[in-house]
């Protein structure tokens, strides 16, 4: 989580009251669904298959590079069954059937979770150690969204026996002023949109051949104009204060949040004619939802004298989230013309998609 807030108890109480109003008043005058200004660019790292840089208005900045390499697919490696002397032939027959099913699964272009690797480097993370708890947690949350989409790993299948393995390397350039998950997720989304893979000359050769002309490289996620509406998944950070819901919370808003949710969404994988909305845009679907302990849970409780006063200092909320609040968050993101659609459309403008 970001560093502890520097607000006094009276300032926390005032902020919580203003965010609980109807309509609420945010410190920077944004509406509940408005995101902070950001600067983004793509294709800035020449040695990668795709890259992106994104900077929030508070100065927090991240760079993501995506690299890909060809690997041989090991099919049926997990289906080794020890057989006894009496039932050896039967077990071998069943094992061969399992391998055949594995081959059929790959023939349909289905990928594996192990083909996607995510690493994060951020300042202050135990001197850059990869096993730092915060770094591992953020990397797994990002990878969870990428794997939950299903479409990304399927795109990595080259042919029978071969696949692409992609490495998503994330560098947080500045110490986070707020929870960095949405920054890292949106930057990864842009990097994947900009990722290109060499065009295969043949998909059936045992040793696949590729076109060495980079201008002929194929985008990992073709633009909407090519007939597909699928886009990389992304994760949004959403908080609740009372019955009000806020997107892209600032450091101060996180300090008094009653609940914090990380919601990952992606596009549907069925035929476009079914999943496109009336405006021709793909529909979104929920991939994962995680609750995160807000910093307010670590704040010291108000004294008894203050708690007894109706206008006393603010006290952190205890307990879980209401189901109605969770449902409202998801609806605001997934509905047609909602927050998720606005975010995806805005990110496309940076990538030229």
N, C-alpha and C positions, 0 to 999 in steps of 0.2 A: 504494500500500500504506500501512498505518498507520505511525505513527512507530516508529522502531527501539525494541526492547525495552530495559528498564532493568534486566534481570536479570543477575546475575554468572554467569560460566561454571559455577560449582558449582551455582547455582540452576537453570540451564538443564539441567545434567546430572541433577539430582534430579527435575525435572519430567518430563524425557524418560523416565527410569526408571519413574516412577509411572504414566505413561500407557502404557507398554509392558507392564505387568503384566497378568495374566489372573486375575480381572477387573481392569480399569484403575481408577485412582483419579484423578479430575479435581480440580483445585484448589478448585472450588466444590461438590464432592460430587455433581454431576449424573451421571446415567447417560449412556452414549455417545450416546443418541438424544434426550435431553431438551434442550429449548430454554430459553434464559434467559427470565425473566419480561418481559412487555412490556405497554405500555398503548397502546390504539388507539381511534380514533374516526373516524367518517365524516360526510360532509355538513357540514363546518365552514366551507367557503368559499362564500358565497351567490352569487357571480358566475360560478361554474363549473357544468359539467354533472355533475361528480362530483369528490369530493375525499376525502382521508383523511390522518390524522396517526398516526404510530406512533413510540413511544419505547421503546428497550431499557432494561434495568435498569442498564446502565452509563452512562446519560444521553444516549446518542446518539439524536438525534431527526430525523425527516424529515417533510415535508409534500408531498403530490402533488396537483396540480390538473389536471383533464381538461376541455378545452374543445373544442367541435365547431362546425364551420361547413359550410354546404352549398357544394359546388363542382360545376361542370359537368365531366362525364367526357369526355375527349378519346379517342376510339376510333380506332385505326388510324393514330395519328400516327407510329408507328415503322415503318410499313410502306411508306414512300415509296420506290419503286424507280425509278431512272433507266432510261429505255427508249431504245433506239436506233430509228432511223427504220424499219429493217426489221422489228424485232420489237416495235414499240410497242403494237399491238393485243393481242398475246399477254400482254405484261407488264401492261397495264392490266387484262386479264381476271383475271390471277393476283392483282393487287393488290386488286381488288374482292372476290375470294374470301377473301383474308386479312382484309379489313375485316369481311366477313360472319362469319368465324370469331370475330373479336374481339367482334362484337355478340352472337353466340350465347354466348360465354363470359360476358359481362356479364348476359345474360338468365338464366343459371343462378345469378346472385348472387355471382359470383367477384370479389373485390376486388383491389386493387393495393398493393404495398408502400409506394408513395409516399403513400398516404393516412394513414400513421401517422408522426408526428414526435415524437421524444423529446429533451428538453433537460434538462440537469442544472446546477444552480448549487450549489457547495459552497465553504465557507471555505478559504482558502489555495490556491485553484486559479488561480495567476497573476493575482491581482487580478480574478477573475471572468471572465477571457477564455474564450470558448466554444471556442477551439482548444487549450486546455490538454490535454496528452496523457492525463492521468488521467481528466479529465471526458469526453473523446471516447471513450476505451476503455470506461468504465462505461456510457455512453449506448448504444454499439453493442452491448454485451453484453445490455443490457436489451431493446433493439429486436430483437436476434436471437431472443430467446425469444418476443416478441410476434408476430413474423413467422412463426417456425417453427410456431406453433400453427395458422395458416391460418384459424381460425374468426373471429378478430377482424376482419381486413380484409373478410371476407365479410359480416359484420354491418353494414358501413358502406355497402353498396350500397343505394341508395334506389329506383332504377328506371332505365330505359334513358336514359342521358345525364346522370344525376345521382348524387352520392354524398356521404357525410359525410367530412370530413377532421378527424381528431382530433389535438390537441396535448397531449402528456403533459409537463407542466412539473414538475420535481422540484427541491425545495429541501432541502438538507441543512443543518439549523439549527445543528448543533454540529460541531466538528472530530471526525472519526472516531477512536474508540479502537481499533477493529479494522477489518477490511476491510468497507466499507460496502455491498457488492453485495447481500447478503441483505436488509438493512434497506430499501434502495431498491426492491428487487423486491417484497417483501411489502407495502410501502406502496402501490406501483403496483397490485398485485393488489386491494387493498381499494378503491382509488379507482375502478378499472374496475368492480368489483362494484356500487359506488354510483352509477355513471354512468347518467344517463337522457337520452334523446333525445326531442324533440317528436314526438308521434304524427302520422304522415302522414294527411291526409284523402284523398289520392289518390296512387297509385303510378304512374299512367300519364300524367299531365299532363306536358307539356313543361316547364312551370314548376311544380314540386311545391308543394303547399300543406300547411301543418301546423296542428295544433290549438294555439291559443295558451294553452290551459289547462294549466299545469304539472302539475296533479294527474292529467291524462290522459297525461302523458309515459310512454314505454315504457322499461323498463330495458334497457341494452345487454346484460346477462346476466340473463335471467329466473331467478327462484329455482327450486330443484329441484321445488317443488310444482306448477309449471306444465307439467311433462312433459319438461323438458330438463335434462340433467345437465352441460352444458358450463359451464366456469368459466375465468377468465383464467389464463394460465400464470404460473408463478413459478420463481425460481431459488434453489437452496440451496447453501450453501458447506459442503463436506465435506473433512475432512483425514484423513490416515492417519499413525499413529505405530507403526512396526513392522507387525504384522498387525492392529492395532486401528483401528477407524473411529469418528470422532467428528463429530457434527453441531453446527452453530452454535458454532464454536470461539471462544474468547475471545482477547484480544490475546496473553496469555502462551502459550496453546496454539499459536497461529499461529507464535510465535517458534521453536518446536522441531519443527514439523510436517515429516515426511518428504516429503509431497506434499499439494497443495491442488487441489481440483476444484470448479468451478462447474457445477452440473447443473440444466438447465432442463427442467421437465416441464409437461404440459398434459393435458387430457382428450381422449379419442378423439372422432372426428368422424363415426363410422358411426352407424346407428340405435341408439336407446337400448336396445331389447330385446336387442341383441347386446352392447353395451358396458357395461351395468350389471352389477355383481356381484350375488351372492346377496342382499346386504343392500340392494340398490337404489341403490348408489352407483356413479358412473361410474368406469370404469377409467382409469388414468393411462398416458401414453406418454412416452417420452423424446424431447425436442425438440432438445437440444444438450448437449454436454459439452466443457468447456474445462479444461485444466490451467493453473494459475497458479503462477508461481515464488514459493515461500514466502520469508518474510524470512530464514529460516535459511540460504538459499543465499548471502546477503550477509554472513553472520556470519564472523568471522575463524576460521580453522582452529586447532585446539588445537596447542600446541607439541609438538615431537617427544618431549620427556621425558614429557609428559602422555599423549600418544598411546600410548606404550609401556606405560604403567601400565594394568592391567586396570580399575582404579577411577578412571582419569583423567577429565579434563574431557570433556564431550560434544562430539562432532564432527558437523557437519551432514552429512546423507546426500547422496550424489552419484548422478546417474543418473536414470532415469525411474521410472515406476510399474509395478508388476506387473499383468499383465492380470487376475489373480485378484482383486486389490484393487479395480480398476475395476469388474469384474463384480459384486463383492459390494456396492459402493456403490449401483450402479444397482438391484440386486435389493432392497436394503433400502428404497429409495424407492418403487419401482413395485409391489411385491407387495401383495396384498390385506391390509389392516390394517397396512400399513407406515408409514414416516415420512411419505411424501407424502400419504397419505390422512388421517393425523392432522393435518398442517399445514393441509390444505384444509378439514377439518371445523372446526378451531379458528378459522380466518379467517372462516368463514361465521357463526360466533357473534357476531363483531364487527359484521358487516354486516347481521345479521338475516335472512340468506338461508336 
